[in-house]
Amino acid sequence: MPRTDPIWLFDLDNTLHDASRAVFGRLNQSMTDYIVTHLGLPHDEADALRMHYWRRYGATLLGLERHHGIRAAHFLAHTHTLPGLEGTLSMPHVDRVALQRLPGRKILLTNAPADYARRVLTALDLASCFESVVSIEGMRVFGHLRPKPDARMLRIVLARLRLPAQRCILVEDTLANLRSAASLGMGTVWMRHYLRDNPHGPETGAGHGRPPWLCVRIRRLRALHHWRPRRPR
């Protein structure tokens, strides 16, 4: 593979597939139920706390670990079981083929746990596309959980995998994560196709503009074949 080929870092949910439709509702309920069970809160308070930590830290788990001593492995194991998950997942066939044929190395970079990520990739017939999976379990900095959008974690992941930032391109649905990647010199692709089904997500009200640090916006993965990586303005 030519050294000039890009190194693609792909997010998972709402980037490779429509997680708003298939996953997020069940996952949110599972997290709320976990908080009810393990913190002893009424359902409404538990749901509000889940949302509060998600908005403040970018991941509910981060708040639970910091403020309540919840162990990450325990939380992830109990909230991401999701029986029958595979039967609810789908992605456009043309995007699957486009991803499989996209030149360059491909790495999955997701705030989801590893078992869940591998289940999704297998169900979508994408497991062979990615040389490695960087999941939330591998996103600790000096012992502290630092998922996306933490730039320190991104820097450590690049060093661990020996990836030059200038050749890396992050494909994501979340602007905060893309902003952190851009700060390290990475290319940035904003995948917007599935945002319409996530009206309460972090990009609500983001508008249609393009931030100066963003390289390109896309709605289909096949668009990556027609785009030549360039540095943001």
C-alpha positions in Angstrom: 0.0 0.0 0.0 1.5 3.4 -1.0 2.6 5.5 1.9 0.6 8.4 0.4 -2.7 6.5 0.9 -4.8 8.0 3.7 -5.3 6.2 7.0 -9.0 6.3 7.8 -10.3 6.4 11.3 -14.1 5.7 11.3 -16.6 6.2 14.1 -19.2 3.5 14.4 -22.7 4.5 15.4 -24.5 7.0 13.1 -21.4 7.0 10.9 -21.4 3.4 9.5 -25.0 2.7 10.3 -28.3 4.2 11.5 -27.8 3.8 15.2 -30.5 6.4 16.0 -33.1 4.1 14.6 -31.7 0.7 15.6 -29.7 1.2 18.8 -29.9 4.5 20.7 -33.4 4.2 22.1 -32.7 0.7 23.6 -29.2 1.8 24.8 -30.6 4.9 26.5 -33.2 2.8 28.3 -30.6 0.3 29.3 -28.4 3.0 30.8 -31.2 4.6 32.6 -32.3 1.2 34.1 -28.7 0.6 35.2 -28.7 3.9 37.1 -32.0 3.1 38.7 -30.6 -0.3 39.9 -27.2 0.7 41.0 -27.7 4.3 42.3 -31.2 3.7 43.6 -32.8 6.7 41.8 -36.3 7.0 40.5 -36.6 6.5 36.8 -37.1 10.2 35.9 -34.1 11.3 38.0 -32.0 8.5 36.6 -32.9 9.4 33.0 -32.1 13.1 33.7 -28.7 12.1 35.2 -27.9 10.0 32.2 -28.5 12.9 29.9 -26.7 15.4 32.1 -23.5 13.3 32.1 -23.7 12.6 28.4 -24.0 16.4 27.7 -21.3 17.4 30.2 -18.7 14.7 29.4 -19.7 13.2 26.0 -20.3 9.8 27.7 -22.7 8.9 30.5 -20.1 6.4 31.8 -17.6 9.1 32.4 -19.8 10.9 34.9 -20.8 7.7 36.6 -17.2 6.7 37.0 -16.0 10.1 38.2 -18.9 10.9 40.6 -20.3 7.5 41.7 -17.4 5.1 41.6 -19.1 2.9 38.9 -16.7 0.5 37.3 -16.5 0.9 33.5 -16.3 -2.8 32.7 -19.4 -3.5 34.9 -21.4 -0.7 33.3 -20.5 -1.6 29.7 -21.2 -5.3 30.3 -24.7 -4.6 31.7 -25.8 -1.9 29.3 -24.6 -3.1 26.0 -26.1 -6.7 26.0 -29.0 -5.7 23.8 -30.4 -9.1 22.8 -31.3 -9.4 19.1 -29.2 -6.4 18.2 -27.9 -7.9 15.0 -31.3 -8.3 13.5 -32.0 -4.5 13.8 -28.9 -3.3 12.0 -28.5 -2.2 8.4 -26.6 0.0 6.1 -26.9 0.9 2.4 -25.3 -1.8 0.2 -23.6 0.8 -1.9 -22.0 2.3 1.2 -20.8 -1.2 2.3 -19.2 -1.8 -1.0 -17.7 1.7 -1.1 -16.1 1.2 2.3 -14.7 -2.2 1.3 -13.1 -0.7 -1.8 -11.9 2.5 -0.3 -8.1 2.8 -0.7 -6.0 3.1 2.5 -5.8 1.6 6.0 -9.0 1.6 8.0 -9.3 1.6 11.8 -12.5 1.8 13.9 -12.4 4.4 16.6 -15.5 4.3 18.8 -16.6 5.2 22.3 -18.6 2.0 22.4 -17.2 -1.2 24.1 -15.3 -3.7 22.0 -17.8 -6.5 22.2 -20.6 -4.3 21.0 -18.4 -2.8 18.2 -17.4 -6.3 16.9 -21.1 -7.5 17.0 -22.1 -4.5 14.9 -19.2 -4.9 12.4 -20.0 -8.6 12.0 -23.7 -7.9 11.5 -23.0 -5.3 8.9 -20.4 -7.6 7.1 -17.7 -5.0 7.8 -15.4 -6.9 10.1 -12.8 -7.6 7.4 -12.6 -3.9 6.4 -10.8 -2.8 9.6 -7.3 -3.7 10.6 -8.0 -2.9 14.3 -10.7 -1.6 16.6 -10.0 1.1 19.2 -12.9 1.0 21.7 -13.6 2.8 24.9 -11.7 0.2 26.9 -8.5 1.5 25.2 -9.2 5.2 25.8 -7.5 5.7 29.2 -5.0 8.4 29.8 -2.9 8.0 33.0 -5.5 5.6 34.3 -8.4 7.9 33.7 -11.1 7.2 31.1 -10.8 9.8 28.3 -13.1 8.9 25.4 -13.6 11.1 22.3 -13.4 14.1 22.0 -10.4 14.1 24.3 -7.4 15.2 22.3 -4.9 13.6 24.7 -6.4 10.2 24.1 -6.3 10.8 20.3 -2.6 11.7 20.6 -1.9 8.5 22.6 -3.8 6.3 20.2 -1.9 7.7 17.2 1.4 7.1 19.0 0.4 3.6 20.1 -0.6 2.6 16.5 2.3 4.6 15.0 0.0 6.6 12.9 1.2 10.0 11.5 -1.5 12.5 12.2 -1.0 14.2 8.8 -2.1 11.0 7.0 -5.1 10.3 9.2 -8.7 11.2 8.4 -11.4 10.9 11.0 -14.9 10.2 9.6 -17.5 11.1 12.3 -21.0 12.3 13.0 -20.0 14.4 16.1 -18.4 17.8 15.5 -16.7 17.9 18.9 -14.7 14.8 18.0 -13.8 16.2 14.6 -12.6 19.4 16.2 -10.2 17.6 18.5 -8.9 15.6 15.5 -8.3 18.7 13.5 -6.3 20.2 16.4 -3.8 17.4 16.0 -3.5 17.9 12.3 -5.8 15.2 11.2 -8.2 15.4 8.2 -11.9 15.6 9.2 -15.0 14.3 7.5 -18.5 15.1 8.9 -20.9 12.3 8.2 -24.4 13.9 8.4 -26.7 11.3 6.8 -28.1 9.9 10.0 -28.4 13.1 12.0 -31.9 13.7 10.8 -33.1 10.8 12.9 -31.3 12.0 16.1 -33.1 15.3 16.9 -31.8 15.4 20.4 -28.2 14.7 19.5 -25.1 16.9 20.1 -25.3 18.4 16.6 -28.8 19.8 17.1 -28.7 23.4 15.8 -25.3 23.1 14.2 -26.8 24.5 11.0 -25.5 23.9 7.5 -22.3 25.9 7.7 -18.8 24.4 7.5 -16.4 25.2 10.4 -13.0 26.3 9.1 -11.3 23.3 10.6 -13.6 20.8 8.8 -12.4 19.4 5.5 -15.7 18.1 4.1 -19.3 17.1 4.8 -20.8 14.0 3.4 -24.1 12.1 3.5 -23.0 8.8 2.0 -19.7 6.9 2.5 -19.4 6.4 -1.2 -18.7 10.1 -1.4 -15.3 9.4 0.0 -14.2 7.9 -3.3 -14.8 11.3 -5.0 -13.1 13.4 -2.4 -9.4 14.1 -2.3 -8.1 14.7 1.2 -7.0 18.3 1.8 -6.2 20.2 4.9 -9.0 22.4 6.3 -9.0 26.1 5.5 
